[in-house]
Amino acid sequence: MTFSGRFAEDTLATDARVRLSRGQRQTAFMRAVKYPLYQEMAAQGLTVTKLAERLGVTKGAVSRALNPDNNIEAFTLFAMAEALGCEWQVSLRRRQNAAEADERATG
C-alpha cells in the first residue's frame, strides 16, 4: 500500500504501522456493522431519502451515518434499526490469536 505514491507502508515507523492497522480494522468493523442496514433497506425497497423521512432527519445525515468511513454512535444504529422495523443482535468472540492481541493491548 502506498500513500500519495510517496510513502510505502513498510517504511513507516512501527507505531505508525500499528495506528494504520488499527484504523483499517476500525473501518472494516464499521462496514460490517452498517452492511445489514443496507441489506434491509434494499429488502424493503427504501432509499436514503425514505429512511431519512422515517427518522425525521435529513438525507445528508443518513448518508453520513451510512458512510463506512464515518464512526457513528450506537444510539444512531439503534434508531436506524428501529426505523427499519428491526432489532440488533450483537455478539463478541475472542480472536484465535488472542495471546498476540493481549500482548499488543498491554504492550
Backbone as CSV, one residue per row, in Angstrom:
resi,resn,N_x,N_y,N_z,CA_x,CA_y,CA_z,C_x,C_y,C_z
1,MET,0.851,-1.176,0.000,0.000,0.000,0.000,0.891,1.231,0.000
2,THR,0.522,2.206,-0.772,1.291,3.445,-0.777,0.391,4.612,-0.433
3,PHE,0.993,5.677,0.027,0.282,6.893,0.369,0.730,7.972,-0.587
4,SER,-0.183,8.452,-1.396,0.092,9.505,-2.373,1.302,9.162,-3.240
5,GLY,1.562,7.875,-3.397,2.658,7.451,-4.247,4.036,7.764,-3.696
6,ARG,4.134,8.263,-2.441,5.439,8.661,-1.923,5.921,7.819,-0.754
7,PHE,5.021,7.297,0.049,5.424,6.577,1.248,4.902,5.159,1.202
8,ALA,5.767,4.214,1.326,5.354,2.816,1.377,5.114,2.431,2.826
9,GLU,4.141,1.550,3.048,3.790,1.150,4.401,4.983,0.570,5.152
10,ASP,5.838,-0.193,4.458,6.964,-0.828,5.143,8.049,0.162,5.553
11,THR,7.976,1.405,5.086,8.961,2.408,5.506,8.472,3.221,6.700
12,LEU,7.234,2.995,7.117,6.687,3.716,8.258,7.261,3.185,9.562
13,ALA,7.322,4.052,10.555,7.743,3.628,11.884,6.723,2.634,12.427
14,THR,7.163,1.784,13.347,6.302,0.747,13.899,5.017,1.324,14.469
15,ASP,5.093,2.401,15.244,3.874,2.968,15.837,2.920,3.479,14.762
16,ALA,3.447,3.995,13.665,2.597,4.459,12.569,1.915,3.276,11.889
17,ARG,2.627,2.167,11.716,2.032,0.965,11.126,0.925,0.418,12.020
18,VAL,1.136,0.450,13.334,0.119,-0.033,14.274,-1.136,0.833,14.179
19,ARG,-0.953,2.166,14.129,-2.106,3.063,14.011,-2.842,2.824,12.697
20,LEU,-2.115,2.624,11.610,-2.713,2.363,10.313,-3.510,1.065,10.359
21,SER,-2.928,0.042,10.916,-3.599,-1.247,11.012,-4.866,-1.131,11.846
22,ARG,-4.790,-0.410,12.961,-5.958,-0.214,13.821,-7.048,0.528,13.054
23,GLY,-6.676,1.544,12.306,-7.647,2.300,11.522,-8.319,1.442,10.468
24,GLN,-7.556,0.580,9.832,-8.127,-0.311,8.826,-9.093,-1.307,9.469
25,ARG,-8.757,-1.802,10.648,-9.657,-2.724,11.359,-10.929,-2.000,11.786
26,GLN,-10.795,-0.750,12.229,-11.972,0.009,12.641,-12.888,0.278,11.453
27,THR,-12.315,0.608,10.307,-13.118,0.834,9.106,-13.818,-0.449,8.687
28,ALA,-13.111,-1.572,8.733,-13.719,-2.862,8.392,-14.865,-3.179,9.357
29,PHE,-14.680,-2.846,10.627,-15.724,-3.064,11.619,-16.961,-2.231,11.286
30,MET,-16.769,-0.949,10.980,-17.906,-0.086,10.675,-18.631,-0.559,9.417
31,ARG,-17.873,-1.043,8.433,-18.510,-1.590,7.233,-19.377,-2.796,7.592
32,ALA,-18.865,-3.680,8.430,-19.599,-4.882,8.824,-20.848,-4.529,9.623
33,VAL,-20.764,-3.512,10.457,-21.907,-3.100,11.267,-22.981,-2.462,10.390
34,LYS,-22.583,-1.676,9.427,-23.545,-0.936,8.616,-24.125,-1.754,7.467
35,TYR,-23.448,-2.812,7.053,-23.902,-3.606,5.916,-25.324,-4.153,6.107
36,PRO,-25.672,-4.666,7.292,-27.052,-5.147,7.468,-28.104,-4.051,7.275
37,LEU,-27.763,-2.819,7.584,-28.698,-1.721,7.348,-28.950,-1.560,5.850
38,TYR,-27.871,-1.605,5.061,-28.017,-1.524,3.607,-28.858,-2.684,3.083
39,GLN,-28.594,-3.874,3.594,-29.334,-5.055,3.146,-30.829,-4.903,3.432
40,GLU,-31.153,-4.452,4.626,-32.559,-4.297,5.000,-33.229,-3.186,4.200
41,MET,-32.500,-2.105,3.973,-33.060,-1.031,3.142,-33.392,-1.576,1.749
42,ALA,-32.479,-2.347,1.177,-32.702,-2.916,-0.156,-33.888,-3.884,-0.132
43,ALA,-33.978,-4.709,0.906,-35.073,-5.674,1.007,-36.425,-4.965,1.086
44,GLN,-36.455,-3.798,1.718,-37.693,-3.038,1.840,-37.901,-2.044,0.696
45,GLY,-36.926,-1.969,-0.201,-37.014,-1.023,-1.312,-36.921,0.426,-0.858
46,LEU,-36.179,0.654,0.221,-36.056,2.002,0.784,-34.831,2.724,0.257
47,THR,-35.000,3.978,-0.016,-33.880,4.846,-0.377,-33.397,5.562,0.881
48,VAL,-32.266,6.205,0.768,-31.753,7.020,1.868,-32.764,8.105,2.224
49,THR,-33.386,8.679,1.210,-34.382,9.731,1.426,-35.558,9.211,2.253
50,LYS,-36.062,8.041,1.900,-37.200,7.470,2.626,-36.825,7.123,4.070
51,LEU,-35.622,6.579,4.265,-35.188,6.274,5.628,-35.043,7.557,6.433
52,ALA,-34.530,8.592,5.809,-34.395,9.887,6.478,-35.763,10.410,6.908
53,GLU,-36.756,10.243,6.046,-38.114,10.679,6.393,-38.637,9.920,7.607
54,ARG,-38.392,8.623,7.641,-38.831,7.810,8.782,-38.153,8.245,10.077
55,LEU,-36.894,8.641,9.956,-36.128,9.045,11.138,-36.370,10.501,11.522
56,GLY,-36.913,11.272,10.607,-37.123,12.687,10.861,-35.841,13.494,10.822
57,VAL,-34.918,13.065,9.960,-33.639,13.760,9.791,-33.421,14.021,8.310
58,THR,-32.343,14.703,7.994,-32.054,15.000,6.594,-31.447,13.791,5.888
59,LYS,-31.563,13.805,4.578,-30.944,12.768,3.755,-29.430,12.752,3.989
60,GLY,-28.836,13.946,4.114,-27.391,14.049,4.346,-26.977,13.390,5.648
61,ALA,-27.807,13.519,6.683,-27.487,12.895,7.976,-27.461,11.381,7.850
62,VAL,-28.416,10.831,7.118,-28.448,9.376,6.923,-27.270,8.940,6.060
63,SER,-26.974,9.686,5.022,-25.831,9.349,4.159,-24.534,9.338,4.951
64,ARG,-24.346,10.341,5.798,-23.133,10.385,6.627,-23.086,9.200,7.589
65,ALA,-24.235,8.877,8.167,-24.277,7.762,9.115,-23.975,6.434,8.430
66,LEU,-24.436,6.276,7.200,-24.210,5.021,6.485,-22.840,4.930,5.838
67,ASN,-22.139,6.031,5.738,-20.794,6.023,5.145,-19.880,5.170,6.015
68,PRO,-19.300,4.110,5.461,-18.475,3.206,6.270,-17.211,3.850,6.834
69,ASP,-16.825,4.992,6.297,-15.643,5.674,6.812,-15.951,6.547,8.019
70,ASN,-17.244,6.730,8.314,-17.643,7.571,9.439,-18.025,6.717,10.645
71,ASN,-17.565,7.130,11.787,-17.949,6.485,13.032,-19.282,7.064,13.481
72,ILE,-20.188,6.226,13.960,-21.461,6.722,14.460,-21.739,6.122,15.819
73,GLU,-22.619,6.765,16.561,-22.949,6.301,17.898,-23.897,5.105,17.834
74,ALA,-23.849,4.304,18.878,-24.736,3.154,18.976,-26.199,3.581,18.949
75,PHE,-26.505,4.737,19.536,-27.880,5.229,19.532,-28.382,5.456,18.105
76,THR,-27.504,5.906,17.226,-27.888,6.124,15.833,-28.164,4.793,15.150
77,LEU,-27.300,3.807,15.394,-27.524,2.471,14.833,-28.854,1.904,15.325
78,PHE,-29.127,2.083,16.611,-30.375,1.607,17.196,-31.568,2.280,16.521
79,ALA,-31.516,3.602,16.371,-32.615,4.346,15.760,-32.847,3.908,14.317
80,MET,-31.770,3.661,13.594,-31.905,3.233,12.200,-32.558,1.853,12.126
81,ALA,-32.146,0.954,13.000,-32.750,-0.381,13.031,-34.233,-0.286,13.370
82,GLU,-34.562,0.544,14.354,-35.967,0.741,14.740,-36.779,1.262,13.556
83,ALA,-36.236,2.227,12.833,-36.933,2.801,11.687,-37.152,1.770,10.582
84,LEU,-36.302,0.753,10.552,-36.432,-0.318,9.572,-37.281,-1.476,10.092
85,GLY,-37.762,-1.351,11.332,-38.556,-2.425,11.926,-37.726,-3.617,12.328
86,CYS,-36.479,-3.367,12.691,-35.541,-4.435,13.035,-34.983,-4.236,14.441
87,GLU,-34.279,-5.240,14.908,-33.557,-5.138,16.163,-32.155,-5.679,15.955
88,TRP,-31.238,-5.224,16.770,-29.847,-5.663,16.671,-29.625,-6.910,17.513
89,GLN,-28.783,-7.783,17.013,-28.266,-8.907,17.778,-26.759,-8.763,17.738
90,VAL,-26.161,-8.611,18.890,-24.732,-8.319,18.965,-24.013,-9.516,19.576
91,SER,-22.856,-9.832,19.039,-22.035,-10.899,19.622,-20.578,-10.463,19.606
92,LEU,-19.841,-11.077,20.472,-18.411,-10.807,20.582,-17.722,-12.143,20.762
93,ARG,-16.644,-12.359,20.039,-15.905,-13.607,20.224,-14.425,-13.298,20.277
94,ARG,-13.718,-14.086,21.000,-12.286,-13.917,21.156,-11.573,-14.374,19.892
95,ARG,-10.572,-13.611,19.480,-9.782,-13.979,18.303,-9.020,-15.268,18.562
96,GLN,-8.684,-15.955,17.488,-7.867,-17.159,17.621,-6.470,-16.797,18.105
97,ASN,-5.985,-15.639,17.689,-4.658,-15.193,18.099,-4.772,-14.230,19.281
98,ALA,-5.600,-14.589,20.252,-5.889,-13.701,21.385,-4.638,-13.372,22.195
99,ALA,-3.695,-14.289,22.284,-2.470,-14.018,23.049,-1.706,-12.848,22.440
100,GLU,-1.636,-12.793,21.117,-0.967,-11.674,20.452,-1.706,-10.378,20.702
101,ALA,-3.027,-10.409,20.660,-3.824,-9.215,20.912,-3.646,-8.748,22.339
102,ASP,-3.574,-9.689,23.286,-3.360,-9.337,24.680,-2.016,-8.635,24.866
103,GLU,-0.994,-9.132,24.182,0.345,-8.527,24.279,0.317,-7.097,23.721
104,ARG,-0.361,-6.905,22.579,-0.434,-5.566,21.989,-1.178,-4.618,22.915
105,ALA,-2.226,-5.100,23.548,-3.032,-4.238,24.415,-2.282,-3.824,25.663
106,THR,-1.436,-4.703,26.192,-0.705,-4.385,27.415,0.675,-3.853,27.124
107,GLY,1.150,-4.079,25.880,2.477,-3.729,25.408,2.970,-2.435,25.783
